[in-house]
Amino acid sequence: MDGEIVERAAEVATASTYSGSSITLFGVYSANDVMAFGGLVFAALSFAVNWYFRHKTYNHLVASSKGNDHV
């Protein structure tokens, strides 16, 4: 019985330690920091999607100029 209580107390202590450290880690950033990071991520994803479809269009145009229209 006592071992179960000690194990449960250790689990609760571990969870509270992780919660406190994550709050400390993410509490450093202001709303402006979060939005700036989100903007960078959005810009990178937009660049990747734009590059993919431009590359696909380029390959289609090259193939169609060679007479291979079913690409």
DSSP file (Angstrom, degrees, kcal/mol; ACC not computed):
  #  RESIDUE AA STRUCTURE BP1 BP2  ACC     N-H-->O    O-->H-N    N-H-->O    O-->H-N    TCO  KAPPA ALPHA  PHI   PSI    X-CA   Y-CA   Z-CA
    1    1 A M     >        0   0    0      0, 0.0     4,-1.6     0, 0.0     5,-0.1   0.000 360.0 360.0 360.0 -45.8    0.0    0.0    0.0
    2    2 A D  H  >  +     0   0    0      1,-0.2     4,-2.2     2,-0.2     5,-0.2   0.862 360.0  55.7 -66.8 -34.3    2.8    2.4    0.9
    3    3 A G  H  > S+     0   0    0      1,-0.2     4,-2.4     2,-0.2    -1,-0.2   0.874 105.6  51.8 -64.3 -37.4    4.7    1.6   -2.2
    4    4 A E  H  > S+     0   0    0      2,-0.2     4,-2.5     1,-0.2    -1,-0.2   0.888 109.3  49.8 -66.3 -39.2    1.7    2.5   -4.4
    5    5 A I  H  X S+     0   0    0     -4,-1.6     4,-2.4     2,-0.2    -2,-0.2   0.910 111.6  48.3 -66.1 -42.0    1.4    5.9   -2.6
    6    6 A V  H  X S+     0   0    0     -4,-2.2     4,-2.2     2,-0.2    -2,-0.2   0.912 112.2  49.0 -65.2 -42.3    5.0    6.6   -3.2
    7    7 A E  H  X S+     0   0    0     -4,-2.4     4,-2.2     2,-0.2    -2,-0.2   0.915 112.3  48.0 -63.3 -42.7    4.8    5.6   -6.8
    8    8 A R  H  X S+     0   0    0     -4,-2.5     4,-2.4     1,-0.2    -2,-0.2   0.898 111.0  50.9 -65.1 -40.1    1.8    7.8   -7.4
    9    9 A A  H  X S+     0   0    0     -4,-2.4     4,-2.4     1,-0.2    -1,-0.2   0.881 109.6  50.8 -64.1 -37.9    3.4   10.7   -5.6
   10   10 A A  H  X S+     0   0    0     -4,-2.2     4,-2.4     2,-0.2    -2,-0.2   0.890 109.8  50.3 -66.6 -39.1    6.5   10.3   -7.9
   11   11 A E  H  X S+     0   0    0     -4,-2.2     4,-2.5     2,-0.2    -2,-0.2   0.917 112.1  47.0 -63.8 -42.9    4.2   10.3  -11.0
   12   12 A V  H  X S+     0   0    0     -4,-2.4     4,-2.4     2,-0.2    -2,-0.2   0.901 112.3  50.3 -66.1 -40.4    2.5   13.4   -9.8
   13   13 A A  H  X S+     0   0    0     -4,-2.4     4,-2.1     2,-0.2    -2,-0.2   0.899 111.2  48.8 -64.9 -40.6    5.8   15.1   -9.1
   14   14 A T  H  X S+     0   0    0     -4,-2.4     4,-2.5     2,-0.2     5,-0.2   0.928 111.8  48.7 -64.4 -45.0    7.2   14.2  -12.5
   15   15 A A  H  X S+     0   0    0     -4,-2.5     4,-2.4     1,-0.2    -2,-0.2   0.904 112.4  48.1 -62.7 -41.2    4.1   15.5  -14.3
   16   16 A S  H  X S+     0   0    0     -4,-2.4     4,-2.5     2,-0.2    -1,-0.2   0.860 110.4  52.4 -69.7 -33.3    4.2   18.8  -12.3
   17   17 A T  H  X S+     0   0    0     -4,-2.1     4,-2.4     2,-0.2    -2,-0.2   0.938 111.8  45.4 -64.8 -46.6    8.0   19.1  -13.1
   18   18 A Y  H  X S+     0   0    0     -4,-2.5     4,-2.3     2,-0.2    -2,-0.2   0.899 113.6  50.2 -63.6 -40.3    7.4   18.7  -16.8
   19   19 A S  H  X S+     0   0    0     -4,-2.4     4,-2.3    -5,-0.2    -2,-0.2   0.930 111.8  47.6 -63.4 -45.3    4.4   21.0  -16.7
   20   20 A G  H  X S+     0   0    0     -4,-2.5     4,-2.1     1,-0.2    -2,-0.2   0.893 112.4  48.3 -64.5 -40.2    6.4   23.7  -14.9
   21   21 A S  H  X S+     0   0    0     -4,-2.4     4,-2.4     2,-0.2    -1,-0.2   0.882 111.7  49.3 -70.2 -36.2    9.4   23.4  -17.2
   22   22 A S  H  X S+     0   0    0     -4,-2.3     4,-2.7     2,-0.2     5,-0.3   0.889 110.7  50.3 -69.5 -37.0    7.2   23.6  -20.4
   23   23 A I  H  X S+     0   0    0     -4,-2.3     4,-1.9    -5,-0.2    -2,-0.2   0.911 112.4  47.9 -64.2 -40.8    5.4   26.7  -19.0
   24   24 A T  H  X S+     0   0    0     -4,-2.1     4,-0.6     2,-0.2    -2,-0.2   0.914 112.8  48.7 -64.8 -42.4    8.8   28.3  -18.3
   25   25 A L  H >< S+     0   0    0     -4,-2.4     3,-0.6     1,-0.2     4,-0.3   0.944 121.1  33.5 -64.0 -48.6   10.0   27.4  -21.8
   26   26 A F  H >< S+     0   0    0     -4,-2.7     3,-0.6     1,-0.2    -1,-0.2   0.644 106.7  70.3 -85.6 -14.3    7.0   28.7  -23.6
   27   27 A G  H 3< S+     0   0    0     -4,-1.9    -1,-0.2    -5,-0.3    -2,-0.2   0.644  86.1  69.4 -74.6 -14.0    6.3   31.5  -21.2
   28   28 A V  T << S+     0   0    0     -3,-0.6     2,-0.3    -4,-0.6    -1,-0.2   0.821  86.0  80.3 -71.1 -31.4    9.4   33.3  -22.4
   29   29 A Y  S <  S-     0   0    0     -3,-0.6     2,-0.1    -4,-0.3    -3,-0.0  -0.594  70.5-148.0 -85.2 134.8    7.9   34.0  -25.8
   30   30 A S     >  -     0   0    0     -2,-0.3     4,-2.1     1,-0.1     5,-0.2  -0.351  35.3 -97.2 -87.2 175.9    5.5   36.9  -26.2
   31   31 A A  H  > S+     0   0    0      1,-0.2     4,-2.4     2,-0.2     5,-0.2   0.860 125.8  55.3 -63.0 -34.9    2.6   37.0  -28.7
   32   32 A N  H  > S+     0   0    0      2,-0.2     4,-2.3     1,-0.2    -1,-0.2   0.892 106.7  50.2 -65.4 -38.9    4.8   38.9  -31.1
   33   33 A D  H  > S+     0   0    0      2,-0.2     4,-2.4     1,-0.2    -2,-0.2   0.917 111.4  48.1 -64.5 -43.1    7.5   36.2  -31.0
   34   34 A V  H  X S+     0   0    0     -4,-2.1     4,-2.5     1,-0.2    -2,-0.2   0.915 113.0  47.6 -64.3 -43.3    4.9   33.5  -31.6
   35   35 A M  H  X S+     0   0    0     -4,-2.4     4,-2.4     2,-0.2    -1,-0.2   0.873 110.7  51.9 -67.3 -36.6    3.4   35.4  -34.5
   36   36 A A  H  X S+     0   0    0     -4,-2.3     4,-2.1     2,-0.2    -2,-0.2   0.928 111.8  46.2 -64.8 -44.2    6.8   36.0  -36.0
   37   37 A F  H  X S+     0   0    0     -4,-2.4     4,-2.3     1,-0.2    -2,-0.2   0.917 112.3  50.8 -64.0 -42.4    7.7   32.4  -35.8
   38   38 A G  H  X S+     0   0    0     -4,-2.5     4,-2.6     1,-0.2    -2,-0.2   0.884 108.9  52.4 -61.3 -38.6    4.3   31.4  -37.3
   39   39 A G  H  X S+     0   0    0     -4,-2.4     4,-2.5     2,-0.2    -1,-0.2   0.888 108.8  49.7 -64.6 -39.3    4.9   33.9  -40.1
   40   40 A L  H  X S+     0   0    0     -4,-2.1     4,-2.3     2,-0.2    -2,-0.2   0.908 112.2  47.4 -65.5 -41.6    8.3   32.3  -40.9
   41   41 A V  H  X S+     0   0    0     -4,-2.3     4,-2.4     2,-0.2    -2,-0.2   0.925 112.9  49.0 -64.7 -44.1    6.8   28.9  -41.0
   42   42 A F  H  X S+     0   0    0     -4,-2.6     4,-2.5     1,-0.2    -2,-0.2   0.901 111.3  49.9 -62.4 -41.6    3.9   30.1  -43.2
   43   43 A A  H  X S+     0   0    0     -4,-2.5     4,-2.4     2,-0.2    -1,-0.2   0.905 111.1  48.9 -64.4 -41.5    6.4   31.8  -45.6
   44   44 A A  H  X S+     0   0    0     -4,-2.3     4,-2.2     2,-0.2    -2,-0.2   0.913 113.0  46.8 -65.7 -42.1    8.5   28.6  -45.8
   45   45 A L  H  X S+     0   0    0     -4,-2.4     4,-2.5     2,-0.2     5,-0.2   0.896 111.8  51.0 -66.2 -39.4    5.5   26.4  -46.5
   46   46 A S  H  X S+     0   0    0     -4,-2.5     4,-2.6     1,-0.2    -2,-0.2   0.908 110.1  50.3 -63.1 -41.4    4.2   28.9  -49.1
   47   47 A F  H  X S+     0   0    0     -4,-2.4     4,-2.7     2,-0.2    -2,-0.2   0.921 111.2  48.5 -61.5 -44.3    7.6   28.9  -50.8
   48   48 A A  H  X S+     0   0    0     -4,-2.2     4,-2.3     2,-0.2    -2,-0.2   0.917 113.9  45.0 -64.9 -43.9    7.7   25.1  -50.9
   49   49 A V  H  X S+     0   0    0     -4,-2.5     4,-2.2     2,-0.2     5,-0.2   0.917 114.4  49.2 -66.2 -42.4    4.2   24.8  -52.3
   50   50 A N  H  X S+     0   0    0     -4,-2.6     4,-2.3    -5,-0.2     5,-0.2   0.921 112.1  48.1 -62.8 -44.4    4.9   27.5  -54.9
   51   51 A W  H  X S+     0   0    0     -4,-2.7     4,-2.6    -5,-0.2     5,-0.2   0.915 110.3  52.9 -62.8 -42.6    8.2   25.9  -56.0
   52   52 A Y  H  X S+     0   0    0     -4,-2.3     4,-2.2     1,-0.2    -2,-0.2   0.937 113.1  41.6 -59.5 -48.8    6.5   22.5  -56.3
   53   53 A F  H  X S+     0   0    0     -4,-2.2     4,-2.3     2,-0.2    -1,-0.2   0.843 114.3  51.1 -73.8 -31.7    3.7   23.7  -58.6
   54   54 A R  H  X S+     0   0    0     -4,-2.3     4,-2.6    -5,-0.2    -1,-0.2   0.906 111.7  48.7 -67.5 -39.7    6.0   25.9  -60.6
   55   55 A H  H  X S+     0   0    0     -4,-2.6     4,-2.4    -5,-0.2    -2,-0.2   0.902 111.8  49.2 -64.4 -40.6    8.3   22.9  -61.1
   56   56 A K  H  X S+     0   0    0     -4,-2.2     4,-2.0    -5,-0.2    -2,-0.2   0.906 112.1  48.2 -64.4 -42.3    5.4   20.8  -62.1
   57   57 A T  H  X S+     0   0    0     -4,-2.3     4,-2.6     2,-0.2    -2,-0.2   0.909 110.5  51.9 -64.3 -42.3    4.2   23.4  -64.6
   58   58 A Y  H  X S+     0   0    0     -4,-2.6     4,-2.5     1,-0.2     5,-0.2   0.931 109.9  48.6 -60.1 -46.8    7.7   23.7  -66.0
   59   59 A N  H  X S+     0   0    0     -4,-2.4     4,-2.3     1,-0.2    -1,-0.2   0.884 111.5  50.7 -62.1 -37.6    7.9   20.0  -66.5
   60   60 A H  H  X S+     0   0    0     -4,-2.0     4,-2.5     2,-0.2    -2,-0.2   0.919 110.9  48.1 -65.4 -43.1    4.5   20.0  -68.2
   61   61 A L  H  X S+     0   0    0     -4,-2.6     4,-1.8     2,-0.2    -2,-0.2   0.890 112.1  49.1 -65.5 -39.3    5.5   22.8  -70.5
   62   62 A V  H  X S+     0   0    0     -4,-2.5     4,-1.0     2,-0.2    -1,-0.2   0.924 113.2  47.1 -64.8 -44.0    8.8   21.1  -71.5
   63   63 A A  H  <>S+     0   0    0     -4,-2.3     5,-2.5     1,-0.2     3,-0.4   0.891 112.3  49.2 -66.0 -38.5    6.9   17.8  -72.1
   64   64 A S  H ><5S+     0   0    0     -4,-2.5     3,-1.0     1,-0.2    -1,-0.2   0.806 106.2  56.4 -73.0 -27.6    4.2   19.5  -74.2
   65   65 A S  H 3<5S+     0   0    0     -4,-1.8    -1,-0.2     1,-0.2    -2,-0.2   0.747 105.2  53.1 -73.0 -21.5    6.9   21.4  -76.3
   66   66 A K  T 3<5S-     0   0    0     -4,-1.0    -1,-0.2    -3,-0.4    -2,-0.2   0.390 125.2-103.8 -90.2   2.6    8.4   18.0  -77.1
   67   67 A G  T < 5S+     0   0    0     -3,-1.0     2,-0.9     1,-0.1    -3,-0.2   0.569  87.4 122.4  88.2   9.8    5.0   16.8  -78.3
   68   68 A N      < +     0   0    0     -5,-2.5     3,-0.4    -6,-0.2    -1,-0.1  -0.752  27.6 163.7-104.8  83.7    4.3   14.6  -75.3
   69   69 A D        +     0   0    0     -2,-0.9     2,-0.3     1,-0.2    -1,-0.2   0.570  56.9  74.9 -82.3  -9.7    1.0   16.2  -74.1
   70   70 A H              0   0    0      1,-0.2    -1,-0.2    -7,-0.1   -10,-0.0  -0.183 360.0 360.0 -99.0  43.5   -0.2   13.4  -71.8
   71   71 A V              0   0    0     -3,-0.4    -1,-0.2    -2,-0.3    -2,-0.1   0.427 360.0 360.0 -88.3 360.0    2.2   14.2  -68.9
